Amino acid sequence: MTVDKFFDETIDKDLRERIKRLRSIMLINSCIYYEMNDNMISDDRWQELANELADLQDKHPDQCKIDWFDKDFEGWDGSSGYHLPLRHPWVYGKAAQILRQHKKENHHAV
């Protein structure tokens, strides 16, 4: 393996990890917003992250096949998270867990 190939693979791995993280953020926060009628981040922050994901997926379509809600994010334009699989067991469970922790931490801070 050449040094150039090593760095390209590292960039690709980091890019795929960023896409997965952004998808997770979109899923979890959309679930909290649409299914649990609550929020943890502002609409502006959500939109900023949604736009970043849309931009990454548009510029790097070859990096979007990561076996992490690939079909659900095909053609993602960042306009809404309403259509995402918000009742998927992982999404709903993780959203509930994170929201509970968020409320617990904020309750103690008051």
ABEGO torsion letter per residue (X at the ends): XBAAAAAAAAAAAAAAAAAAAAAAAAAAAAAAAAAAGBBABBAAAAAAAAAAAAAAAAABAAAABAGBGAAAABGBAGABAAABBAABAAAAAAAAAAAAAAAAAAAAAX
